[in-house]
Every structure is written in structure tokens, then in C-alpha cells.
Amino acid sequence: MADTDGMKETKNYHLDKPAKSQAFGLKGCNELDWGMKNRLSNIFRPETGRTVMLAVDHGYFMGPTTGLERIDVDIVPLLPYADTLMCTRGALRSMIPPTFNKGVVMRSSGGPSILKEISNEHIAVAVEDAVRMNVAAMAVQVFIGGEFETQSVHNMTRLVDEGLRYGIPTLAVTAVGKDMNRDAKYMRLATRICAELGASYLKTYYVKDFETVTASCPVPIVIAGGKKLPELDALTMASNAINDGAAGVDMGRNIFQSDAPHAMIQAVSKVVHDNMSPKDGLDLYQTLKNEAK
């Protein structure tokens, strides 16, 4: 029993101040449960509402990728500069230090390799395992217009249901098949379908008229980095996406395949969070690259 001797009378009720109910600023997420918002806050910086996700999940269908041959050697040193790590559960358990205390987005769908029809995916991670790994979100590939479109959409809705049950957001990654037009019309269709069916946020490609994609999607969108570009082009793409309403980037090859990955991720972060111009971002990249030498 608590010692009640010497207890002071309460008095600081702040009667002149109304009770606060702070809104959650992330687009379309204010009505989510506390746990969902807390996890999203480990993905998107609360002060900017944006994120730099470091994507290293390529091996789940591509095998060893240039720059990802040794995640423990090449990727772990970059973790302090990322807001979020997107990876597989195998990589997380075997190569990522448990002292990493930022958000982890877990690749939760899979099945075929690049040798097969890649849209034939299924759920590959049980939500209970995602809980055990304390992930901030579960990522699922959605192939709108693909051969296994309905199956991939069903994968997403299953994860949404299980995520809502356990308080884990679902990231829908909209894939573009080789025979599909990578344009704003397709992106508006794919992102809107995923958002309408419950995805907490979306990952898609940056395209012309991207502002119409973000405007028509009721939840946040981050852009995929895609194939390796010259550093200035990658920084320009990130800047343009932010200006067109994106809530961040999920970059992999444009960071870990750069000549100076530690410099590139810091430059990308400045562009995303501080609205640094691509030119100034390139100057920062070159300065940090030269300092490392």
C-alpha cells in the first residue's frame, strides 16, 4: 500500500485550459487506432509527415542483388540515416541488429521468383510473426491488371484485416507489369483501389501528372526509387515527387548502388525532409563523398 504520509493536496487542474485532443496529421489516418498511429509515427517523421524508407527487400524474388550481396556489411552502416527499413523477415532476423529502433516495414507477400509469373504471390508472413518482430507495417505487392490481380488484392485485404486486429498498418505496393503503361491513369486506378480496400499507405512509381495521383488517393503515397539513376536525376525525382504531394520515398538501388551510399541517403533525406533543391543535394552528396575519402 502506498505511503500516504506527507501527501500534498492536488491543485494544478489548469482550469483555464481546455482539454486537448491532438489531431494525427498524416493524411487519411486520423481515425486509426492509437497503435496504428504510433507505428506510422515510426515510419513518417512526425515533424515533417514524410519518410525516407531504405528498401533492401529485393532478394525475396531476385536473389542476391548488386549492392545487397552483404546486407550486414553494406546496409547496416546506412541505418542511422534512414527513417525506416523495408526488408524481409529473414534479413531482419539474420542480419539487422536488434538495437535498430526505427520502423521496420516487413515484406509480407511472396512466392514466385523472377523466373516465373511474379504476380502469382501469396501471403508469406503470419501476422503473429510480424507482431513478434515488432514491425511498423506489413508490405504486400498488388498487381492491378496483372494475371493474378484478384489474388493479389485478396492478399492485401487479408493483411488489412489482420493488421487492424493487431494494430499494424498495411503498405500496398502497386506493381507495374512489363505490358502495362506506367502513367498517371494507371497509378490513379491502382492506388485508389488499394486505398479504398483499406491500405494504410501506398508505394508507387513517380510519373508525369503525379499530382493527380496523390490528390485522388486518400492516404499517403511514397514513391519507389526504381532502377539506378544518376544521382542528380534520383534527387530530382525525389524533389518533384515531394512537390507533387508524395509523403516520402522508398529507395533502394539509387542508394545502395550509388558510389557513396552513405552520402546519397543523407542527400535524399535533406531533399525529402528539408526541401533541399536537387542541385544542393548533389553538392551535399559530393561533399560527403569526398570527406569519406
Backbone hydrogen bonds, N-H to C=O, Kabsch-Sander energy under -0.5 kcal/mol:
donor,donor_aa,acceptor,acceptor_aa,energy
4,T,2,A,-0.6
7,M,4,T,-1.4
13,Y,11,K,-1.8
17,K,14,H,-2.1
25,G,23,A,-0.7
29,C,26,L,-2.2
32,L,29,C,-1.3
37,K,33,D,-2.3
38,N,34,W,-2.7
39,R,35,G,-2.2
40,L,36,M,-2.5
41,S,37,K,-1.9
42,N,38,N,-0.5
42,N,39,R,-1.2
43,I,40,L,-1.4
44,F,40,L,-3.1
45,R,43,I,-0.5
45,R,50,R,-2.7
48,T,45,R,-1.0
49,G,45,R,-3.7
50,R,45,R,-0.5
51,T,247,A,-1.3
53,M,51,T,-0.6
53,M,249,V,-3.1
54,L,84,T,-2.9
55,A,53,M,-0.8
55,A,251,M,-2.3
56,V,54,L,-0.6
56,V,86,M,-2.9
60,Y,57,D,-1.7
61,F,58,H,-1.6
62,M,58,H,-2.0
63,G,59,G,-1.0
68,L,65,T,-3.2
71,I,68,L,-0.5
73,V,70,R,-0.6
74,D,70,R,-3.2
75,I,71,I,-1.8
76,V,71,I,-1.9
78,L,75,I,-2.1
79,L,75,I,-0.7
79,L,76,V,-1.2
81,Y,78,L,-1.9
82,A,78,L,-0.5
82,A,79,L,-1.2
83,D,52,V,-2.2
84,T,52,V,-1.4
85,L,103,G,-2.3
86,M,54,L,-2.8
87,C,85,L,-0.6
87,C,105,V,-1.9
92,L,88,T,-2.2
93,R,89,R,-2.4
94,S,90,G,-2.0
95,M,91,A,-2.5
96,I,91,A,-0.9
96,I,92,L,-1.0
100,F,97,P,-2.0
101,N,99,T,-0.5
103,G,42,N,-1.4
103,G,83,D,-0.9
105,V,85,L,-3.0
106,M,104,V,-0.6
106,M,137,A,-2.8
107,R,87,C,-2.9
107,R,105,V,-0.5
108,S,106,M,-0.5
108,S,139,A,-3.1
110,G,122,H,-2.3
114,I,61,F,-1.7
116,K,113,S,-1.8
118,I,116,K,-0.9
120,N,117,E,-1.7
121,E,119,S,-1.8
122,H,110,G,-2.6
124,A,108,S,-3.1
125,V,108,S,-1.1
129,D,126,A,-0.8
130,A,126,A,-1.7
131,V,127,V,-2.2
132,R,128,E,-2.0
133,M,129,D,-1.9
134,N,131,V,-1.5
135,V,130,A,-2.0
136,A,104,V,-2.6
137,A,104,V,-1.4
138,M,169,P,-2.2
139,A,106,M,-3.3
140,V,171,L,-2.5
142,V,173,V,-3.1
144,I,142,V,-0.9
146,G,143,F,-2.1
149,E,146,G,-1.5
152,S,148,F,-2.3
153,V,149,E,-2.5
154,H,150,T,-2.5
155,N,151,Q,-2.2
156,M,152,S,-1.9
157,T,153,V,-2.5
158,R,154,H,-2.2
159,L,155,N,-2.0
160,V,156,M,-2.7
161,D,157,T,-2.4
162,E,158,R,-2.5
163,G,159,L,-3.3
164,L,160,V,-2.6
165,R,161,D,-1.6
166,Y,162,E,-1.6
167,G,163,G,-1.5
168,I,163,G,-2.7
171,L,138,M,-3.1
172,A,170,T,-0.6
172,A,201,Y,-2.1
173,V,140,V,-3.0
173,V,171,L,-0.6
174,T,172,A,-0.7
174,T,203,K,-2.5
175,A,142,V,-2.4
175,A,173,V,-0.8
177,G,175,A,-0.6
180,M,177,G,-1.7
183,D,181,N,-1.7
187,M,183,D,-2.3
188,R,184,A,-2.9
189,L,185,K,-1.7
190,A,186,Y,-2.9
191,T,187,M,-2.6
192,R,188,R,-1.8
193,I,189,L,-2.1
194,C,190,A,-1.9
195,A,191,T,-2.4
196,E,192,R,-2.8
197,L,193,I,-1.6
198,G,195,A,-1.6
199,A,194,C,-2.4
200,S,170,T,-1.9
201,Y,170,T,-1.4
202,L,220,P,-2.6
203,K,172,A,-2.3
204,T,222,V,-2.1
210,F,207,V,-1.0
212,T,209,D,-1.6
213,V,209,D,-0.6
213,V,210,F,-0.9
214,T,210,F,-2.0
215,A,211,E,-1.9
216,S,212,T,-1.4
217,C,213,V,-0.6
217,C,214,T,-0.6
222,V,202,L,-2.8
223,I,248,G,-2.0
224,A,204,T,-2.5
225,G,250,D,-1.7
234,A,230,P,-2.3
235,L,231,E,-2.5
236,T,232,L,-2.3
237,M,233,D,-2.4
238,A,234,A,-2.1
239,S,235,L,-2.4
240,N,236,T,-2.9
241,A,237,M,-2.3
242,I,238,A,-2.2
243,N,239,S,-2.5
244,D,240,N,-1.5
245,G,242,I,-1.7
246,A,241,A,-2.8
247,A,221,I,-3.4
249,V,51,T,-2.0
250,D,223,I,-3.2
251,M,53,M,-1.9
255,I,252,G,-2.0
256,F,252,G,-2.8
257,Q,253,R,-1.6
258,S,255,I,-1.3
263,A,260,A,-0.6
264,M,260,A,-2.4
265,I,261,P,-2.6
266,Q,262,H,-1.0
267,A,263,A,-1.9
268,V,264,M,-2.7
269,S,265,I,-2.0
270,K,266,Q,-1.8
271,V,267,A,-2.0
272,V,268,V,-2.5
273,H,269,S,-3.0
274,D,269,S,-0.5
274,D,270,K,-1.7
275,N,271,V,-0.6
276,M,270,K,-1.7
281,G,277,S,-2.6
282,L,278,P,-2.4
283,D,279,K,-2.1
284,L,280,D,-2.4
285,Y,281,G,-2.6
286,Q,282,L,-2.6
287,T,283,D,-2.4
288,L,284,L,-2.8
289,K,285,Y,-2.4
290,N,286,Q,-2.4
291,E,287,T,-2.3
292,A,288,L,-1.7
293,K,289,K,-1.0
